[in-house]
């Protein structure tokens, strides 16, 4: 998975563009879990119910624009549009606006940062 992300960073030319690579987020309810070694293994874990798309049962809007249905079959990066309440995990250039560390605790902190990145 790391190699796929690295390949995507190069393919999207993130070092020279104002694009962000959105990293699909997942979670588990299990205390111990072996990290998947491939997308196929991750998909299998999703199908078995070992993993879930991140916070889907609590706050679907937070990661809905990632379009997990499309991600399941994607073999190359695809365009994702920002939407209100979107709070993805991203890979960006070093010179992008930094996350404001004064945001602490729960309450739109990551959403505000992603909104700023989208505006730029």
N, C-alpha and C positions, 0 to 999 in steps of 0.2 A: 504494500500500500504506500509506503514511503517513496518507493521508486516511481510509482505512478504519479504521486504528487510532484516529485522533482521533475519528471518528464513534462507534466502539465505546466509547471512554472516556466520552463524553457519554451514550450510550444506556444504559450500565451504571451511570451516576451514580457513577463512581469517586471523585469528590471528596467524596461524602457517605456512602459505604458502605464496608464492610470487604471489598470484593471485589478481586480482582486480575485483570487482563487478561493472559492467557497469550499470548505471542508465539510462534507456531510457528517452529521453528529449522531451518535448512537449511545444507548445506555443499556444496562442490564440490572436485574434485581438480584443477581447472584453475587455472593460474597467473593467467590474465587472464579476466575474465568481465564482461559487461555486466549490471548489476543489473536484474532484471525490473521493468517499469513497471506491471504489473497482476497480479492473481491469475491471470488466464488465461495470461499469459506465463510466470508461475512454474510453473503446472501443465504447460505445454508443455515447459518445461525439465526438470521431474521426469520426464515421460513419455519424453523423449529420453535421459535418463540424464546430463544436464549437471549437475543438482542431485540431492541425496539428502536424505532427512530426517536431521537431525543425529545423528550417531554411531550410526545404526541398526545398523551392522555391528560395532560395538564394545560398546555398552551400551544395548540396546533399552529397558531399564527406565527410563533417565534421562528419556525423553520419550514413552514409550508412552501415558500417560494423556491426552496431547494429542489422541489419536485422529485421526491424520492421514487415515484413510479418511473419517471424518465431516467433517473440515475441508475436504477436497477439494470437497464439494458444499454446504457451509454458506454461507448468504448472510447469516446473522445470528449473533451470538455464541451459544455453547452452553455448558452447565455441564460443568466438568471437576472431578472429585474428586481430592484428593490421594491418592497411594499412596506406599508406602515406596520410596525411591531416586529419586523424581521430582525433577528439577532443571531446571524450566522457566525461561525468561527471562520476566520479568513487568513489568507497569506497575502501580504501586500509588500510594496517596496519599502525600503528603509526610510525614505523621506516622506512617507505619508504622515498625516497628523497622528500623533501618539494618543493612545487612550488616556483620558484624563483620570489620573489616580485619585483625585478627590472624590470620584464616584465610589462610594463604598456601600456594601449591603445590597439589598434587593430594591429594584425600582427604576427600570428604563435606562440604566447606566450603559449597558452594551448597545441597546437600541439607539441611544443618542449618538454614540460613537459611529455606528454603522450609518446612521442618517448623515452625519458630517462627511464620512467618506463618500457616500453617494453624491452629496451636494458638490463635492470637489471633483 
